[in-house]
Amino acid sequence: MLLAKKIFGIVFSYKKIISNLSIGAAERLCNIWLAGVFYFVFRYIHNHFALIDIVSSWYSWVALILLTDFVWYWYHRLGHEINILWAFHIVHHQSEDFNYTTSTRITVFQALVRNVFWCVLPLIGFPPEMVILTLVIHGSYSFFTHTELVGKLGWIEKVFITPSHHRVHHASNTEYLDKNYGDMFVFWDKLFGTFKEEQTKPVYGITKPLKTHSFLWQHFHYLIEMSYRFNRTRGLKNKFRIIFGKPDVMDGDEREIVEANWLVEGQPIPVFERRSGRYKRYINVQFAAMLASLILITLYHERLSVSSNFFFSSILILTLVNCCALLEQKKWIFFVEYVRLILFVEYVAFQFNGWYYFVLCNLILLLFTLTYNTLRKKYIQLVYQY
């Protein structure tokens, strides 16, 4: 980061990086089970509905890579042109920075929709093993196109999607909107008239930037806006357009109204408190522990019981909510800590499976509940250092 700032003049925002990685971590957690489910879906489709029987060969791999990118192009384009799909994809475009952490901004809803599109590949006849490996390669390629550190790449840009091409896609400049949907190859955009070369400096993010780093709000704000517009729209045809029409049908005052109604301003934090870096250190510790836990769950989730998987997954999601709330120095984060404590204590009681452990654990919870306000005050003072 320091090198990028020194050489390229690119400034990395701590808050935006944590926000990006939080969304990506949640998707990785959910994808532990989603990937397994869709492997069996791919297998079922291939075994029962495959149009032809394709075997592994150099030309079948080439055909699969091309078809994968072709399906991606239309999945991606429809994700920008159909409102309900844009509601799932918009999270990827919210970041006003453009770096490798931006590539992680994939929600579980977007991953679910994307896997539905991938079902076309085993339906054609490609074996699930070939499909999964190709998707890993395809997804890895797109990670490296999310950067400002790489300039234009000459003749390579005639064939492949490069960081320059993808910067255009992530830009909110009027001339760059709805351009460059390709993931690996550039010729789909040129063939279907959506290609745009990078000329003016891109301005990243969505056309109406969010006012918060809230983990939950970043995921659900657009669905709330759609619900608001849907309830106030008359006529079945017009309501249908809210869901399946283009996103420009939402070009009104939805954002301002739902933010005013849902984003309740908390008590202002004193200036000297905001200058404290302690809360960032607390975020760093939590985030490091969360990432380590995510790796362990990914490796060993099959050996864990259902209750253990539920417990660890819930703790990780609450940690992500907590970290993003800490970015804005919200005082309600103690409630999240309290919920994490409840989960932990009840999980311990359940694991020991004895009435005396159950009584002891709930007595501890009762003690914390009775001293909730005092502990909350001490916690806020400790974390925000004032």
N, C-alpha and C positions, 0 to 999 in steps of 0.2 A: 504493500500500500504506500509506504513511504517512497519507494522507488518510482511508482506510478505518479505520485504527486510531484516529485522532483523533476522527472524527465518529461512527463506529458501534461503536467498541470492539472491532473485529474484528482479531485477530492472525494474520498470515500466517507460516507456518512455512517457513523456507528449505529445510529438508530435504524437506518434503512437496511443495513446489513443484518442486524438482529431480526428485524421484521421479515426480511426475505427468507432467512434461514428457518425462522419459526414456521412459516407456511410450508416450506419444503420438508421440514422434519415431520410435520403432521401428515403430509402426503406419504412420506416414506413409511411411517408407522402403519397407516391404513393399507398401504400397498403390500405389506407382508401377507395379508390375507387375500387382498384383491387379486394379486398376481397368481396365487395358487388356484383361486376360483376360476379365473379366466383361462388358465392352462387346461383345466378340465372341460371348460366350455369349448375351447378350441379343439380339444381332442374329440369331444362329442360331435361337433359339427363336421369335423374331418371324417370321422368314422361313419356317419349316417347320411351326410348331405353333400359330400365333396363331388364337384362336377366332373373332375378328372383325377387320375392318380399320378401325382408328380413325385419323382424320385430325385434324390440329391445328385446334382451334377453342376459343373461350372456355369452352364447357361441357365439352369434353374435358379441358381443363387443370384445371378445377374438380374434375371427377370423378377425375382422376389424383391430385391432391393429397389428396383425401379417402380414396381407396383406398390411397395410400402410407402415410398415417397409420394406417389400419385394419390394414394388414399389419404396420406397426411395432408397433402395440399387441400383436398376438398373438405376434410375434417376441419382443418384450420380456417379455411375460408368461410365455411358455414358457421364456425364458431364466432365469426365477426359479423355475419349477415342475418343470423336468426337470434332473436332477442333472448330466449331462454338459454341457448348455448353460450351467448355472450355473457350471461349472468355467471356462468361457471368459468369462463375464460378471462374475464375482466381482471381477475386477481393477478394474473400473470403480467398485466400491463400497468399496474398501479404504481410501481416503483419509478421514482423520478431520477434514479441513478441507473446506469447500465453497466453491469459487471457480471462476473461469473455467478454471484449469489442471486442475481435476478433470474437466472435460469431455473432456480429451485422453486420459484413461485408457482407451483402446480398444486391445485386443490384435489382432494379425493373425488370431487364431483367431475372435474375435468378429466381425471384419469379414468373414471368409470365410462364417460362418454367416449373417450378415445379408444378404449378397449372394445366397445361395441362396434366401432368402425373397423377395428382390426379383424373382426370376425369374418370379414369379406375374404381374407387371405386363406384360412383353412377351408372356407366354402368353395373357393376356386380349386383347391386340391393340394395346397402346400402343407406338409406335415407340421404339427405344432412345434416340434423341436427346432425346425428351420425358422419358423415364425418368431419364436421367442428369442433366438440368438440374433436374428436380424433386427428385432425391435431394440435389443440392448445396444447393438452397434449404432443404429439409427438415432436412438436417444442420446448416446454418448457424443455423437457428432454435434448435435445442437447445443450441447453445453459450451463448446468452444467458440460458438458464434456470438455469445453474449459478452462482448468486451469492447471497450474503446481503445485498448492498447495496441490493436492491430489495425493498420491502415488498409489502403486498397492493395489488392494482390495481383494486379495485371491480368494475364490470360486466364488465371484460375477462376476469375469472376465470370468468365464466359460460360463456365460449366457448373460450378458449385456455388451454393449459398455461402457467402463469406460474412465476417463480422460487419463489413460495410453495408451489405444488403440487409442484414438483420437489424442494424441500427435504424434503417429507414422504417422497418416494420414496427419498431417500438416507439417511434417518434409520434408526437401529437401535432406536429406541424401540419397545416391544412393540406399542403401538396403531398404529404407522405401518408395520409390516412388510407387504410385499407389497401396497402401495397405489400408485395414481397411475402407471400404466404408460404413459399417453399421452405423445406427443412434441410435438404441435402443438395438437391439439384435446382438450378435456376431456370431451366427451360420450361417448367410448368407455368411459371409466372409470365414468361414471354409468350407462351402459346395461348394463354387465356387472358392476356391483356392486363395483368396486375403488377407488372414489373416497373420499378422506379429506381433509378440510380441515385446514390447519395451525392448531393450537391451542396445545399446549405446545411449548416450545423443542426443536427437533430435536437429537439427539445423533448425529453422523455416523460412518460407518464400518460395518464388519461386526460381528456380535454377538460374535465372538471375534477381537479385533484381532491383527494380525501383530506380531511382535517384531523385525522387521527391515525395512530399506529395500532389501534386495537385489533387483536388477533381475530376476534369474532366479527367485528364490524367489517373488516376487510373481506371476510368470507361471505357475509350475508347482506351487506348494504344494498346491493343491486336487486336482490330478490325482494327485499322490503320495499324498495322503490317501485318495482314492478307490481307488487301487491297493492300499494297505494294507488297507482295509476289504474290498475285493473278494477278496483272497487269504485273508482270515480268515473269510469268510462261507461257510456250507455251503448247498448246494441251488441248483439252476439258477435257480429263481424268485427267490430272495433275491439272487443275484448280478445278475440282470436288474434288480432294483429299485435296486441300487447305481448302475447306469448310467443307467437311464431313470425311476427313481422320483423322488420329491420330495427336495429337499436335506435335509429333516429326518431322512431315513434315516441321515444322517451325524452325528447329534447324539450323539457319543460322545467317546472320548478320542483320536481320530485326530490331531488337531492337536498335542496335547502330545507324543505318541509320536514322530511324524515330525519335529517340531522338535528333540526330544532326540537323535534319530538322525542328522539331516541338518545341523542348524545347529550346527556345531562351534564352541565358544567359542574365540576366538583369545587370544593373550597380551594381558593388559590393557595399555592405553596409559597412561603416567603422567599425573597431573592437569595438570601444567604443559604437557604436550604437547596435551592435549585443548582447552586454552584458546587455542591458536594459531589464528589465522585464515588462515594461509598456505594450508592445504589447501583452504579455500573459494575463495581466489583462483585456485588451480589448477583447481578445478572450473569456475569462471566462464570461464576462458580456454578450457578444453576444450569447454565447452558452447557458447560463442560460435562456436568453430571448427566444431563439429559442426553447428550450425544453419545456418551459412553453407554448409557442404559439402552439407547436405541440400537446400538451395535450388538449388544448382548441379547436383546430380545430378537433381533433379526437372526442371530446365529442359533438361539436355543428355544425359540417360541414353541417348537414342536414337542419339546420335553416338558413344557410348563402345563399346568392344569388350566382349565377354563377360567377359574377364579383368579389365578395368578396372572394370566394374560390380561384379564379385565382390569385387575388392580394396577399393574404396571402401565398399561395403556392409558388409563384414566389419570394416573399421576403425571405421566408425560404431557398429556394434553393440558392439564391444569398448570403445569410448569410453563408451557408455552404461553398460555393466557396471562400468567403472572409476569413473565418476562416482558411481554409487550405492554402490560399495564405499568410496569416499573419504568419503561421508557418515557412515559408521560407523567410519572410520579403521582399516580393515582393513590388515594388513601384507602380505597376499598380492597386493595390487594391483601390486606390481613384476612378478609373473609375467604379469599382463595386459599390462603395458608391454613385457615381453620378447616376448610373442606378437605384439604390434603391430609390434615391431622386425623380427621374422622375416618377417612379411607384407610390410613395406615393402622390406626388403632383397631378398627374392626377387622382388618385383614389379619393382623397378628392374632386377635382373639379367635378368628375362624381357623387359622392354621394350627393353633394349639388344641383346639377342639375340647375344651373343658369348661364347665360352668364357672369355676373360680377365676379362670383367665378372662372369661366374658365379663364377669362382675368387676374384676380389677380394671380392665380396659375401659369399661363404661364409667367407672368412678373417676378415672383420669379425665375422660371427656367431660364429665359433670364439673370437675374442678376447673377445667379450662373455660367452660361455658359460664360459670359463676364469676370468673375473673376476666371475662372477655374484653370489656371496655378498658380495664387497666392494662392488660397485655397488649391490646391494640395500640394504645398511646405509646407504651414503651417500644413497641415494634417499629412504629412510624418514626419515632425519634432516633432509633438505632439505625434503621436503613437509610433514612434521608438526612441523618446527622444534623439535627437542629435542636 
